[in-house]
């Protein structure tokens, strides 16, 4: 039987027609009076409370489903954007890597074959009193454990390679990327804060300024060693976190049976080394930044893909919960209708 809409404050006994039958009792649900068996009145009240809670639960689940769907759209869009950026970044590092690798080998061979007649300031090995660590992170988050792994590696290098210098506060950090700068600046490390925004309009010229600062500081003995920490790009799903010595320039590792490389220098060894070595070091740092740039987009693309998959799993679970609650609410209402009809007939 359809319910009769009543105003607030009107009791069931004052309601026309229904209130005149002492065998029936009524409850107000959703602004309507519904006839109920007298003996089931108390039990049915509890059912109404359950219905109210079910309707609230259904609304909450619907809101969660909408929220997860919106988040999933964002993660899918970010994955597509990262995939497009990754392609350009991957092309850049793929073209740069062979050139930088050959320059690094040539520089190591020159240092190894030097007879000491030429004073190479950037290759001078001395006792380490102060150290500088260049760490290349990203400007943005949402890329999984990319930045946290780089920061963890940096702290590991401090504690394992320069424990005494770190204890004395003689280890400085030159962060490239906003995330690294924010972390080390907030946690009280000595930070060189002039080059953290290099990724804003990334170019060789910007990277060169950071490399020149490190080289000048090393030559002026402000630092006795410079470490470079970055992520080497392998593929979209794999990055290798690397810590290597930037200064002093390392000698090439000699292989047993390998002949020494014989170079003919023009116009002269000293002039050529003085001009060539800074340019090679600039290239090495630029290669590391390009590696990190490609690694960031690969890590973000992978993270957003995983987030989209997790959203799918969550949506399946929420839809199952929603359908179960909805079916339970419908079953309860049908039971009440049948009970009311049976009471009227009986």
Secondary structure in CASP SS format (residue, H / E / C, confidence):
PFRMAT SS
TARGET T0000
AUTHOR 0000-0000-0000
METHOD secondary structure of the structure
MODEL  1
X C 1.00
X C 1.00
X C 1.00
X E 1.00
X E 1.00
X C 1.00
X C 1.00
X C 1.00
X C 1.00
X C 1.00
X C 1.00
X H 1.00
X H 1.00
X H 1.00
X C 1.00
X C 1.00
X C 1.00
X H 1.00
X H 1.00
X H 1.00
X C 1.00
X C 1.00
X C 1.00
X E 1.00
X E 1.00
X E 1.00
X E 1.00
X E 1.00
X E 1.00
X C 1.00
X C 1.00
X E 1.00
X E 1.00
X E 1.00
X E 1.00
X E 1.00
X E 1.00
X H 1.00
X H 1.00
X H 1.00
X H 1.00
X H 1.00
X H 1.00
X H 1.00
X H 1.00
X H 1.00
X H 1.00
X H 1.00
X H 1.00
X H 1.00
X H 1.00
X H 1.00
X H 1.00
X H 1.00
X H 1.00
X H 1.00
X H 1.00
X H 1.00
X H 1.00
X H 1.00
X H 1.00
X H 1.00
X H 1.00
X H 1.00
X H 1.00
X H 1.00
X H 1.00
X H 1.00
X H 1.00
X H 1.00
X H 1.00
X H 1.00
X H 1.00
X H 1.00
X H 1.00
X H 1.00
X H 1.00
X H 1.00
X H 1.00
X H 1.00
X H 1.00
X H 1.00
X H 1.00
X H 1.00
X H 1.00
X H 1.00
X H 1.00
X H 1.00
X H 1.00
X H 1.00
X H 1.00
X H 1.00
X H 1.00
X H 1.00
X H 1.00
X H 1.00
X H 1.00
X H 1.00
X H 1.00
X H 1.00
X H 1.00
X H 1.00
X H 1.00
X H 1.00
X H 1.00
X H 1.00
X H 1.00
X H 1.00
X H 1.00
X H 1.00
X H 1.00
X H 1.00
X C 1.00
X C 1.00
X C 1.00
X C 1.00
X C 1.00
X C 1.00
X C 1.00
X C 1.00
X H 1.00
X H 1.00
X H 1.00
X C 1.00
X C 1.00
X C 1.00
X C 1.00
X C 1.00
X C 1.00
X C 1.00
X E 1.00
X E 1.00
X E 1.00
X E 1.00
X E 1.00
X E 1.00
X C 1.00
X C 1.00
X C 1.00
X C 1.00
X C 1.00
X C 1.00
X C 1.00
X C 1.00
X C 1.00
X H 1.00
X H 1.00
X H 1.00
X H 1.00
X H 1.00
X H 1.00
X H 1.00
X H 1.00
X H 1.00
X H 1.00
X H 1.00
X H 1.00
X H 1.00
X H 1.00
X H 1.00
X H 1.00
X C 1.00
X H 1.00
X H 1.00
X H 1.00
X H 1.00
X H 1.00
X H 1.00
X C 1.00
X C 1.00
X E 1.00
X E 1.00
X E 1.00
X E 1.00
X E 1.00
X E 1.00
X C 1.00
X H 1.00
X H 1.00
X H 1.00
X H 1.00
X H 1.00
X H 1.00
X H 1.00
X H 1.00
X H 1.00
X C 1.00
X C 1.00
X C 1.00
X E 1.00
X E 1.00
X C 1.00
X C 1.00
X C 1.00
X C 1.00
X C 1.00
X C 1.00
X C 1.00
X C 1.00
X C 1.00
X C 1.00
X C 1.00
X C 1.00
X H 1.00
X H 1.00
X H 1.00
X H 1.00
X H 1.00
X H 1.00
X H 1.00
X H 1.00
X H 1.00
X H 1.00
X H 1.00
X H 1.00
X H 1.00
X H 1.00
X H 1.00
X H 1.00
X C 1.00
X C 1.00
X C 1.00
X C 1.00
X C 1.00
X E 1.00
X E 1.00
X E 1.00
X E 1.00
X E 1.00
X E 1.00
X E 1.00
X E 1.00
X E 1.00
X E 1.00
X E 1.00
X C 1.00
X C 1.00
X E 1.00
X E 1.00
X E 1.00
X E 1.00
X E 1.00
X E 1.00
X E 1.00
X E 1.00
X E 1.00
X E 1.00
X C 1.00
X C 1.00
X C 1.00
X C 1.00
X C 1.00
X C 1.00
X C 1.00
X C 1.00
X C 1.00
X C 1.00
X C 1.00
X C 1.00
X C 1.00
X C 1.00
X C 1.00
X C 1.00
X C 1.00
X C 1.00
X C 1.00
X C 1.00
X C 1.00
X H 1.00
X H 1.00
X H 1.00
X H 1.00
X H 1.00
X H 1.00
X H 1.00
X H 1.00
X H 1.00
X H 1.00
X H 1.00
X H 1.00
X H 1.00
X H 1.00
X H 1.00
X H 1.00
X H 1.00
X H 1.00
X H 1.00
X H 1.00
X H 1.00
X H 1.00
X H 1.00
X H 1.00
X H 1.00
X H 1.00
X H 1.00
X H 1.00
X H 1.00
X H 1.00
X H 1.00
X H 1.00
X H 1.00
X H 1.00
X H 1.00
X H 1.00
X H 1.00
X H 1.00
X H 1.00
X H 1.00
X H 1.00
X H 1.00
X H 1.00
X H 1.00
X H 1.00
X H 1.00
X H 1.00
X H 1.00
X H 1.00
X H 1.00
X H 1.00
X H 1.00
X H 1.00
X H 1.00
X H 1.00
X H 1.00
X H 1.00
X H 1.00
X H 1.00
X H 1.00
X H 1.00
X H 1.00
X H 1.00
X H 1.00
X H 1.00
X H 1.00
X H 1.00
X H 1.00
X H 1.00
X H 1.00
X H 1.00
X H 1.00
X H 1.00
X H 1.00
X H 1.00
X H 1.00
X H 1.00
X C 1.00
END
